[in-house]
Amino acid sequence: MDDTMYNAILLALLAVSILQFLRPGASRRLRRPPGPRTLPAIGSVHHVVNTLVHRSLRELAAVHGPIMMLKIGPMPLVVVTSRELAREVLKVQDPNFANRPRLLVGGICGYGWTDIIFAPTSDYWRKIRKLCIHEVLSPKRILSFQYIREEEVQRQVEAVRAAGPDTPVNVTRMVYDISSRTISRSSFGEVRPDMAVFQDAIKRVIGLSSGFNVPDLFPRLREVLGEVSGMKRKLREIHRTFDSILVDIIEERRSVRADRLAAGKEVVDENVVDVMLTLQKNDDSLGFPLTDNTIKAVVLDMFAGGTGTSGSSTDWAMSELARNPRVMKKLQDEIRRTFHGKETITEADLRNSDLKYLKLVMKEAIRLHPAAPLLVPRESIDTTELGGYVVPGKSRIVVNAWAISRDPRYWKDPEEFRPERFEEDGAVDFHGLHFEFTPFGAGRRMCPGYNYGLAGMELTLLQLMYHFDWRLPLGVDEVDMEEAMGLGVRRKNPLMLCASPYVPCPAAVA
């Protein structure tokens, strides 16, 4: 065989190899992520329905690896459980993974997916997100609600003090009450008599937002399964409840503003609804119509996100402090030493202080108990490669932030509540740059309002630790840490603690 013929055969073989590699067939199908065995018709549904999904997925990842694919009916569900792959999804390939699946809850309770959380990636979503960041959730706006946070926390401090040292306090209800009342006043200027009904509706929405309800697992049959399962009926009922309240709120704020204008007085934006109504008058400059439904959707996001970050995180922080007396004592010593003798503490006092350990405690509580353990589900736009495997377009992507933040590859003694792990220079933080710690996400879909929630959490913990010594009720030996199911994992049972008032010593006279 001469050299010409030999080279021709080699070139032909090379061409066939390249075409075989590029052909969208067997070779690519073989490189899809591994995953658990499936059952006929239902695929992998039995692994995620009616479970604490973040825990179930961590157990499966221990068997199948940091990237795995579950078959949920016709829909591939790709689960990521490593810092490196989280970085790939949330940063490197963020444009391709930034879409949202159209969950049933977003269509009905999110006013046709017009809110920030569930809206698919689009020009509208980019504009409404930008509006909220610059107008609704800006640092200046968050600071303007300082007096509301101070009043609501002080209100609960007085209630705990009045209960007495031997009466168990429902800490869970207390911190959610602070959170919901603060958000209520910040959003529309008052705490309405029907606020408990509104808050219960929001809680039910969050519980149905995981993306792992049966209708959401079969997108093509979503509407039919939504009717058959009764999920659509529940969502419509919830929607009617909070929509009627929001309609009243918006009309009431319009009336108040019109009366001030008629009286020749200045119209002031006192709350979020006021801000949105002002912007609504000039929506030509926004590039999209700012409808009443859009205003409602933004307010709902405020409540869902705010109570998730502030209420749930504070509740878990208090739970961990009750389980770890050493940490509680160290935190109280820092706070009481800093504000020695003060009867009241303001946010200005807090900003002017250097309470390093308080911030470490907050980070550690959020690490162990992120408000959204699986973040909010994403959807791939195009077929791509991830971790050496092919991920088809329209796959649902889940980042198990809860599992990653407890992974011994990245954390020493990951199940321990040890705030000191964050005190070293260059320690990881939750601002979307360290992918072993992404409780609020990262990239363009990162939660835009987490600073709003953290402001409430910080002040609440400060006041509760300063004013009271906390202990378990008589006859209770340990803190129940059982979790409830849902997108935002809350405590299943309320945290009950007894609080003995701490009387600060009079400040030393200079």
N, C-alpha and C positions, 0 to 999 in steps of 0.2 A: 504493500500500500504506500503510494507516494505521499509526500508531505502535503500536497494540495488537497488530496482526498481526506487525509487525516484531519487537517484543520477544518475542512468543511463539515465533517461529522461532529467534531467538537463544538463548532458554532451552532450546529443544528440541535445538539443535546442541550447546550446552554440556553438557546432560545425557547426550547420546550420547557425547561426548568423554570425560566422566568415567567412564561405564560401560565404555567401551572400554579406558580406562587401568586400571580396577580388575579387569576380567575376566581371570581366570587363563589367558590364551591367548597369542596371537601376540606382543603387544607385550612381554610379560615374557620369552618365550622368546628374543626377539631381544637381550635385555639380559644374557644370561649371559656370563661372562668369556670372553675369547678364548682360543685354545689351538692347539696343533699339529694338523695334519691327522691323521685317524684311519684305521685300516685296518679292513676288514670283520671282524666277529666279535671281534677282539682290541682294537679301539679304539686306545688310546695305550700299550698295555703294552710295546711294543718300545722305548719311550723310557726305561723305568726298570728293566727286568729285566736282571740281570747287568751293571750299570754302577755307577760311583761316583755314586749318585743325586744327592747334593748338588751335584756338579759338572754333571751332565747337566741338572738343573733350572735351574741358574744360566744355562747356555747357552740354554735354551729361553726363560727370562724375558727375556734380552737381545733376543729377537726379538718376543715376544708381550706383554711388559709386566710390571709388578710384581704383578698378579693374573692368573692364567691357570687354565684348567680343562682337565684331561686326562680323557679318557673311558676308564675302566678297566673293561671289560665293562659292566655296568649301573650301575656306581658312579661318580659324579662325584668327581674328585680336584682340589681347589682348592689352588693353591700360591701362597703370599704371599712376596714378595721385596722388601719395603720397610719402613722404620722406621714409617711412618705406618699402614700396613695391619697390621703386627705389633701395634702399639698397639691397633688396633681389635679384633683377634682376642683378644689376651691381657689386655686391660683393659676397654675400653668395652663390648664384647659378650662378655666372658668367660663369663657364665652360659650363653649359647647355644652357645658353642664349647668348653665344659669337659668334654664327654663323651669317652669313649674308644671306638674301634672294637673289636669283639671279635675280636682277632687269635688265630690258632690257637695260637700259643705261650702266650698268656695262659690259654687254656682248659686246656691240658695241663700246662705247667710252672708256671703261676701258680695252680695249685690251684683251677681253675674261676673265674678272674678275681677272686680274693680278696686279691691283693696291692695295694699302693698304686699302682704304676705302671700296671697294666692294668685295674684295677677300673673299671667304668662309674660315672659320677656317680650317687650314691645316698646315702641316709642311712647305710648301712653304710660307704661309702667315707669320708664326712665324719668318722665316729666313729673309724675305724681310723687315719686320717691324724692326727687330733687326738691320739689315744693315742700315736702314734709321736713326734710333735713334742714332747709334754710329758713323756713317760716314757723313750723310747728314744734320741731325738736331741736332748735338751735340752742347753744349754751346760754345765750341771753334769755331766751324764752324759759328754759328750765330754771334758771336763776330767779326769774320773776315769780315763780310759784313757790319760792322758799317759805314765805309766811304760811302758806297752806300746809306744807309738810310739818312745820314747827307746831302749828295749832293742833293738827290731827294726832301727832305723836304725844304731845303734852296731854291731850284729852284722854288717851289711853293710859298714860302714866298715872294720872289722877284716879282713873277707874281701878287700876290694879292696886293702888295704895289704899283705896276705900274698901277693897275686898278683904283685906287683912291677911296676915302671914300664914294662916292655917287653911285658907280656902283655895282649892286648886283653881288656877286660872287657865282658861282655854286659850293657849298661846296661838294656836293655829287660827282660830277665829279672830283673835285680836290683831294679828299682823295683816291678815287679809282685809280686815275692816279698815285699818290704817291705809292700806294700799288702795282699796276701792273708793274710799271717801276722798282721798287725795286726788286720785285720777278723776273722780266725778266733779269735784270743784274746779280742777284745772281744765277739764274738758268743756263743761257748760255752766260753771259758776255756782252750783249748789249741790246739796245732797237731797235728792228727791225722796218723798215717802215711799215710792215704789222701787227704790234703789236695790233692795234685797232681791226683788223679782228680776230686775235687770241683771244683777250680778250672777244670779243662779242660771239665767239663760246663757251668759257668757261662759260660765263653767261647763255647761252642757255642750256648747259649741266646741270648746277646747277638747273635751272628751271624745268628740266625733271627728277630730281633725288629724288623726294619726296617719291616715292614708292606708291603714290596714283593715278597714271595714270591708266586708265582702263586696259591696257595689263598687268600691274604689279599686279593687283588685282585678276587676274585669271591665276595662274601660268601654268596650263595645256593647256590653250588656248593662252598663251603669244605670241607665234610666229604668230599665225593666227590673233589675235586682233591687234598685232603690225603692220601687213601689212594693215588690213582693216581700222584701225584708222589713218594711215599715220604716226604713231610715228616712225616706223622703217625707213621710208624714211627720216624723219627729222634728226634722229640720224646718219644715213649714210652720209647725207649731211654735218652735223657738223663734223663728224669724218674725212671726206675727207679734210675739211678745215684745221683743226689743225694738222692732220697727215702729210700733205705735208710740213707744216712749220717746224714741229719737225724733219722730215727727213733731210731737208736742214740744220737745226741747228746742228744735230749730225754729219753730213758729214763735215760741215764747221769746227767744233771743231776737228774732226779727222785730217783734212788737216792741221790746224794750228799746232797741236801737232806733226804731221809727219814732217812738215817743220822745226820746232825747233830742233827736233831730228837729222834731216839731217844736220843741221847747227852746230851740236855739242853743242847745248844749252840745259840747263836743262828744262825738261817738268814740268811745275807747274800746280797744280790743282787750277784754278782761280775761278771756279764756279761749280755748282752741276753736270752739264753734264760732265765736266772734271773728277770730282770725280768718277762718275759712269763708265766712259770709262776706268779709271785706274783699277777699281775693275773688270771690264769686262775681262781684260787681265788675271786676276787671279781668275776666277770664279770657278775653281776646288776647291778652299779652302772655297767657300761660301756654297757648298752643293746643289746648284741649278744653272742652266744656266742663266746668266744675259744677256738676249737678248736685242736687240734694242727696242723691244716693251715694255719690262719691264722698260727701261730707260724712254721711252715716258710716260708710266703710272705713274711713280714716279713724273715726271715733272708736269703732269696734276694735281696730288694730291697737289703739292706745290702751284700751281696757284689757284685751287679751295679752298683749305684750307686757304691759305695766304690771299687772297682777302676777304674771308668770315670773318676771324678773325680780320684782320687789317682794311680793307676797310669798311666793314659793321659796325663793332663795333665803329670805329671812327666816321662814319657818324651819327649813332644813338647817340653817346656821344655828338657831336656838336649840334644835334637836342635838346637833353634834356637840355644842357647848355643854349641854346637860349631861351628855355621855362622857365628857372629857373635863373633869373638874380642874385639872392642871391648866388647861388652856383658858378656861373661864377665869380662873384666878389671875393668870398673867394678864389677860385682857382688862379685867377690872382694875388691876393695879396701875396699868398704864393710863387708863381713862381717869381714874380718881386722883392720881398723882398730878395729871395735867390740869384738871379742873378743880383742884382742891378747894373745898368750901363754897363752890358756886351752887346756888339753888336751881338755876335754870341754865341750859346750854343752848345756844343758837347755832345756826349753820355758819354764821360769820365766825363764831368761836371755833367751830370745827375746821373751817378753811384756814384759819390762822394758827392752828395747832399742827403738830407733827405726830399724828397717831399712826405710826408705822404698823404696829401689831394689829390694829383694827383692820387695816387694808389687807394684811396677810390672812386674817381669819376669813374675811369675805372671799378672797380668792380660793382658799382651801375649801370652803363650803360650796362654792360654785363648781370647783373641780370635781368634787365627789357627787354633786347633785345638780348638773346643768338643767336649766329650765326646759330645754328641748333636747333630750338625750340623743335622739337621732337627727338633730337639726330638723329643718323642714324638707320634705322630699324634693329632689330635683328630677329633671328629665333631660336626657341627652337629645341634642338636636340632630346630629349626624353620627354615623358609625365612626368609631375611633378606636385607638389602641390604649389600653390602660393596664399597667402592670404586666405587660407582655401578653395580654389577652385582648381579643376583639370584643368590644362592647357595641351592640347594634344601636342604631338611631331609635329614638322613642323608648329607650330603656328607662326605667325608673331607677334613680341613684339615691342611695341612702348612706350617709356618713355616720357611723356609730361613734359620735363624740364622747358618749358616756364610757364606752369600752376603751377607747383610746386614752382617755384621761385617767384610767385605772390600769393601764398596761405596764407591767413590771419592766418592759424594755425601756421605758422612758421615765419611770417614776420609782424611786426607792420606797419600799413598804407602801404600795399604792392604796391599800385599803385603810390605812391609818389616817386619822385626822391630825395632821401635823403642819400647822401654818408656817413653821420655821423653814420649810422647804423652799419658800419663795423669797427669802430675805437675802440670798446671795446676789452679788452684782451680776447683771446679765441674766437673771432668772427669767423664766418664761412668763408671758403675760397673755391676756385674753383679747388683745386688740387686732387679732387676725394675722399675726406675723409668725406665731409659733403653733404649728399644726398638731402638736400633741395636746393643745389646750385651746379649743375653739368653741366655747359654750354659746357664743353668739354668732357663730359662723365666720366666714371670711369672704373676701372678694365682693363683687357687686351685689350679692344677695345677703350680705351681712346685716344683722338687725340694726336698723338706723336709730333705734330709741333706747339702746341699752343703758346709756348714761342717765337717762331719765329714771329708769328703774333703780339703778345703783345709788342715785342720790337719796331715794327714800329708804333703801336698805341700810345705808351707812348711818343716817340719822337715827333710825329706829333702833339698831343694835347699840349705838352709842348711849342713847337714853335708857334703854332697858338694862344695860350693864352698869351704868352709873348709879341709877336710883335703887336697884334691887339686888339682893342675893337670892339666887334661884336654886331650888332643890326639887327632887321628885316627891310626890305626895306619899304619905304614910302607907305602907303596905305595897308600894311599887318599887321593885328592885332594879329595873332596867328600862331604858327608853325603847318603846316600840318603833321600829324603823320601816315597817311594811309600806310598800308603795302601791298607789292606785294606778290603774291602767289609763292610757291616754297619751296624746302628743306631749303635753307638759306633765311630767311625772310628779304628782303631789303626794303628800302623806295620805295613806289610806284612812288612818284614824287620827283624831286631833291630838296634839301635844298638850298634855296637862302638867303644869308645874305650879309649885307654891312659891310665892315671892315675899321675902322679908325686906321691908324698906331699909335702905341704907341712909343714914343721916350724916351728911358731910360735916367734918369739923369746921368751925369758923376759920375763915382765912386769916393767916397771921397778919397782924398789924405791922406795917413797915415802920 
